[in-house]
Amino acid sequence: MSSLERYSTNRVRRLIGSLNSIRFKDDTAEVEYFGQQVVILGRDAFTLIRDELTRVTGGATKVILGIAGHTVGKEEGRALLAKAKAPGVRLPQSLPVFLRLAVEETNMGYGKAKIEDFSTESGTVNISLSNGFEVDPYRHTLKPTCAFTLGYLEGIFSQLVGRDFEGKEVECKSKGDAGCKFRLAIRSESNAGTSPK
């Protein structure tokens, strides 16, 4: 019996869902999500942080947010892999199904992700995102605004696939596009020594 037969889509979905529990620890005034302490912030708080970073650092804002997203994506990928390996999910045999479910079913509040295309041969991924938390619904921009989300996607794919991914936001709702779309690819050997962003 293969790993995919043994672990059906619904079973892997339940496994990933088990990571998505939020725990309120009233005795210590902490919130835990994905086994990590978190702080719950409204989207407007993130927008204020991004705007202030832009005011203070200018162009470095996207780099800072991208690195933060990349780090969070890698941490989440590690947690998913550890949870998957415990019951014996075999990677890489079940990798395409596992990746799709990990990205599409994980709800961290970043938006609803959908893998449009994933090629294990070429190492490319196209992802659409609806209701992205970085989209500013009140003003249109000339450039994409989802730097944290792009970094997060690069990080989680890098961790789950075991190869460094880099990407680009090719459409952004903040620019007036219908939605946000990201294109990721395995980092070329010539870029292998560069930072995640």
Residue pairs with C-beta under 8 A, 6 or more apart in sequence:
2 90
2 93
3 88
3 89
3 90
3 91
3 93
3 94
4 93
4 94
4 97
6 88
7 15
7 87
7 89
7 94
9 97
9 101
12 84
12 89
12 94
12 97
12 98
12 101
13 101
13 105
15 83
15 84
15 87
15 89
16 80
16 83
16 101
16 102
16 105
16 106
17 105
18 83
19 34
19 35
19 79
19 80
19 83
19 106
20 33
20 34
20 105
20 106
20 107
21 33
22 31
22 32
22 33
23 31
23 32
23 33
24 30
24 31
25 31
25 32
30 37
31 37
31 38
31 39
31 40
32 38
33 108
34 75
34 76
34 79
34 108
35 79
36 75
43 133
46 133
46 134
46 148
47 136
50 61
50 65
50 134
50 145
53 60
53 61
53 64
53 65
54 61
57 64
61 147
62 147
62 197
63 147
63 197
65 147
65 148
65 151
66 147
66 148
66 150
66 151
66 154
66 196
66 197
67 151
67 195
67 196
67 197
68 148
68 151
69 147
69 148
69 149
69 150
69 151
69 152
69 153
69 154
69 155
70 151
70 152
70 154
70 155
70 158
70 196
70 197
71 151
71 155
72 148
72 151
72 152
72 155
73 151
73 152
73 153
73 154
73 155
73 156
73 157
73 158
73 159
74 155
74 156
74 158
74 159
75 155
76 106
76 108
76 152
76 155
76 156
76 159
77 102
77 155
77 156
77 157
77 158
77 159
77 160
78 159
80 102
80 106
80 156
80 159
80 160
81 91
81 159
81 160
84 91
84 98
85 91
89 98
91 98
95 120
95 160
95 161
96 118
96 120
98 160
99 115
99 118
99 157
99 160
99 161
100 115
100 118
102 156
102 160
103 113
103 115
103 127
103 153
103 156
103 157
104 112
104 113
104 114
104 115
109 133
110 129
110 132
110 133
110 148
110 149
110 152
111 129
111 130
111 131
111 132
111 133
111 135
111 149
111 180
112 129
112 130
112 131
113 127
113 128
113 129
113 153
114 127
114 128
114 129
114 130
115 125
115 126
115 127
116 126
116 127
116 128
116 181
117 124
117 125
117 126
118 124
118 125
118 126
119 125
122 185
123 161
123 163
123 165
123 185
123 186
124 183
124 184
124 185
124 186
125 157
125 165
125 167
125 182
125 183
125 184
125 185
126 181
126 182
126 183
126 184
127 153
127 181
127 182
127 183
127 184
128 179
128 180
128 181
128 182
129 146
129 149
129 179
129 180
129 181
129 182
130 179
130 180
132 146
132 149
132 173
132 179
132 180
133 149
134 145
134 146
134 147
134 148
134 149
134 174
135 145
135 146
135 172
135 173
135 174
135 180
136 145
136 174
139 174
140 174
140 175
140 176
141 172
141 174
141 175
142 175
143 172
143 175
144 150
144 169
144 171
144 172
144 174
144 175
144 180
145 172
145 174
145 175
146 169
146 172
146 174
146 180
146 182
147 169
149 169
149 180
149 182
150 167
150 168
150 169
150 182
151 196
151 197
153 165
153 167
153 182
153 184
154 165
154 166
154 167
154 184
154 196
155 196
157 165
157 184
158 164
158 165
158 196
161 186
163 186
163 187
164 186
164 187
164 192
164 196
165 184
165 185
165 186
165 187
166 184
166 185
166 187
166 191
166 196
167 182
167 183
167 184
167 185
168 182
168 183
169 180
169 181
169 182
170 181
170 182
170 183
171 177
171 178
171 179
171 180
171 181
172 180
173 179
173 180
187 194
